Amino acid sequence: MIAEYCALALTLSGTAFLLLAGIGILRLPDLFSRASATTKAATLGVGCLLAATAIHFGDLQVTTRALAIVAFLLLTAPVSAHMLARAAYRQGVPLFPGTKDELAEADDQA
């Protein structure tokens, strides 16, 4: 009974984080903000959903696969978002006007 409530809470929170990631794609002003928000929210959302799956089924094989997917996601999502943002910055994708460009300032000082 408690496991069902935990799985339900994780499912709802994971769904909420994925909804926030979708809203972030629509509402945030530039590619860099979108990449940051969606990576964080989507990683947490999928992690919560996979934890809910592991709790719901309670099987060792399902739990092992869910943990492996979460570990892979935690290792690859931030790295891929960083690489995409870095490539976009180097290609000259415009920043939001209110963004402080610390990389350009560091290049000017060097």
Sine and cosine of phi, psi and omega as CSV:
sin_phi,cos_phi,sin_psi,cos_psi,sin_omega,cos_omega
0.00,0.00,-0.71,0.70,0.01,-1.00
-0.93,0.38,-0.60,0.80,0.01,-1.00
-0.89,0.46,-0.60,0.80,0.02,-1.00
-0.91,0.42,-0.65,0.76,0.02,-1.00
-0.93,0.36,-0.62,0.79,0.06,-1.00
-0.90,0.43,-0.69,0.72,0.03,-1.00
-0.89,0.45,-0.64,0.77,0.03,-1.00
-0.90,0.43,-0.70,0.72,0.01,-1.00
-0.89,0.45,-0.67,0.74,0.03,-1.00
-0.92,0.39,-0.61,0.79,0.04,-1.00
-0.90,0.44,-0.72,0.70,0.00,-1.00
-0.91,0.41,-0.66,0.75,0.01,-1.00
-0.94,0.35,-0.62,0.78,0.06,-1.00
-0.89,0.45,-0.66,0.75,0.05,-1.00
-0.91,0.43,-0.64,0.77,0.03,-1.00
-0.90,0.44,-0.67,0.75,0.03,-1.00
-0.91,0.41,-0.62,0.79,0.05,-1.00
-0.92,0.38,-0.58,0.82,0.09,-1.00
-0.90,0.44,-0.68,0.74,0.05,-1.00
-0.89,0.46,-0.60,0.80,0.05,-1.00
-0.90,0.44,-0.67,0.75,0.04,-1.00
-0.91,0.42,-0.65,0.76,0.05,-1.00
-0.91,0.41,-0.61,0.80,0.04,-1.00
-0.87,0.48,-0.60,0.80,0.04,-1.00
-0.89,0.45,-0.63,0.77,-0.04,-1.00
-0.98,0.20,-0.58,0.81,-0.20,-0.98
-0.98,-0.18,-0.44,0.90,-0.08,-1.00
-0.97,0.25,0.51,-0.86,-0.24,-0.97
-0.98,0.20,-0.52,0.85,-0.06,-1.00
-0.69,-0.72,0.15,-0.99,-0.07,-1.00
-0.86,0.50,-0.59,0.80,-0.08,-1.00
-0.94,0.33,-0.65,0.76,0.07,-1.00
-0.92,0.39,-0.66,0.75,0.01,-1.00
-0.89,0.45,-0.69,0.72,0.00,-1.00
-0.89,0.45,-0.66,0.75,-0.01,-1.00
-0.91,0.41,-0.77,0.64,-0.06,-1.00
-0.92,0.40,-0.69,0.72,-0.04,-1.00
-0.93,0.36,-0.58,0.82,0.02,-1.00
-0.90,0.43,-0.72,0.69,-0.02,-1.00
-0.92,0.39,-0.76,0.65,-0.07,-1.00
-0.93,0.36,-0.67,0.74,-0.02,-1.00
-0.93,0.37,-0.62,0.79,0.04,-1.00
-0.89,0.45,-0.71,0.70,0.02,-1.00
-0.92,0.39,-0.64,0.77,0.00,-1.00
-0.90,0.44,-0.73,0.68,0.01,-1.00
-0.92,0.38,-0.60,0.80,0.06,-1.00
-0.88,0.48,-0.68,0.73,0.04,-1.00
-0.90,0.43,-0.67,0.74,0.02,-1.00
-0.91,0.42,-0.63,0.78,0.03,-1.00
-0.94,0.33,-0.56,0.83,0.09,-1.00
-0.91,0.41,-0.64,0.77,0.06,-1.00
-0.89,0.45,-0.63,0.78,0.03,-1.00
-0.90,0.44,-0.69,0.72,0.00,-1.00
-0.90,0.45,-0.66,0.75,0.01,-1.00
-0.93,0.36,-0.67,0.74,-0.05,-1.00
-0.89,0.45,-0.72,0.69,-0.04,-1.00
-0.99,0.14,-0.57,0.82,0.07,-1.00
0.90,0.44,0.28,0.96,-0.01,-1.00
-0.99,-0.12,0.60,-0.80,-0.04,-1.00
-0.89,0.46,-0.65,0.76,0.00,-1.00
-0.91,0.42,-0.69,0.72,0.01,-1.00
-0.91,0.41,-0.68,0.73,0.01,-1.00
-0.90,0.44,-0.66,0.75,0.02,-1.00
-0.89,0.45,-0.69,0.72,0.02,-1.00
-0.91,0.41,-0.66,0.75,0.01,-1.00
-0.89,0.45,-0.69,0.73,0.03,-1.00
-0.91,0.40,-0.61,0.79,0.03,-1.00
-0.91,0.42,-0.65,0.76,0.02,-1.00
-0.91,0.41,-0.68,0.74,0.02,-1.00
-0.89,0.45,-0.69,0.73,0.02,-1.00
-0.89,0.46,-0.70,0.71,0.03,-1.00
-0.89,0.46,-0.67,0.75,0.00,-1.00
-0.91,0.41,-0.67,0.74,0.01,-1.00
-0.92,0.40,-0.48,0.88,0.02,-1.00
-0.99,0.12,-0.56,0.83,-0.15,-0.99
-0.99,-0.15,-0.56,0.83,-0.09,-1.00
-0.89,0.45,-0.75,0.66,0.02,-1.00
-0.91,0.42,-0.59,0.80,0.00,-1.00
-0.92,0.40,-0.70,0.72,-0.01,-1.00
-0.92,0.38,-0.62,0.78,0.05,-1.00
-0.91,0.42,-0.64,0.77,0.04,-1.00
-0.90,0.45,-0.69,0.72,-0.01,-1.00
-0.91,0.41,-0.63,0.78,0.05,-1.00
-0.91,0.42,-0.68,0.73,0.01,-1.00
-0.92,0.40,-0.61,0.79,0.02,-1.00
-0.91,0.41,-0.67,0.74,0.05,-1.00
-0.91,0.42,-0.63,0.77,0.03,-1.00
-0.91,0.41,-0.64,0.77,0.03,-1.00
-0.89,0.45,-0.68,0.73,-0.01,-1.00
-0.93,0.37,-0.46,0.89,0.05,-1.00
-0.99,0.16,-0.15,0.99,0.06,-1.00
1.00,0.01,0.42,0.91,0.07,-1.00
-0.89,0.46,0.78,-0.63,-0.10,-0.99
-0.92,0.39,0.60,-0.80,0.08,-1.00
-1.00,0.06,0.34,-0.94,0.14,-0.99
-0.89,0.46,0.66,-0.75,-0.07,-1.00
-0.83,0.56,-0.47,0.88,0.00,-1.00
-1.00,0.10,0.01,1.00,-0.05,-1.00
-0.99,0.12,0.71,-0.70,0.07,-1.00
-1.00,0.06,0.88,-0.48,-0.05,-1.00
-1.00,0.01,1.00,-0.02,-0.04,-1.00
-0.96,0.27,-0.44,0.90,0.02,-1.00
-0.93,0.36,-0.65,0.76,0.04,-1.00
-0.92,0.40,-0.61,0.80,0.03,-1.00
-0.91,0.41,-0.62,0.78,0.01,-1.00
-0.92,0.38,-0.60,0.80,0.04,-1.00
-0.93,0.37,-0.58,0.81,0.02,-1.00
-0.92,0.39,-0.59,0.81,-0.04,-1.00
-0.98,0.22,-0.41,0.91,-0.05,-1.00
-0.98,0.21,0.00,0.00,0.00,0.00
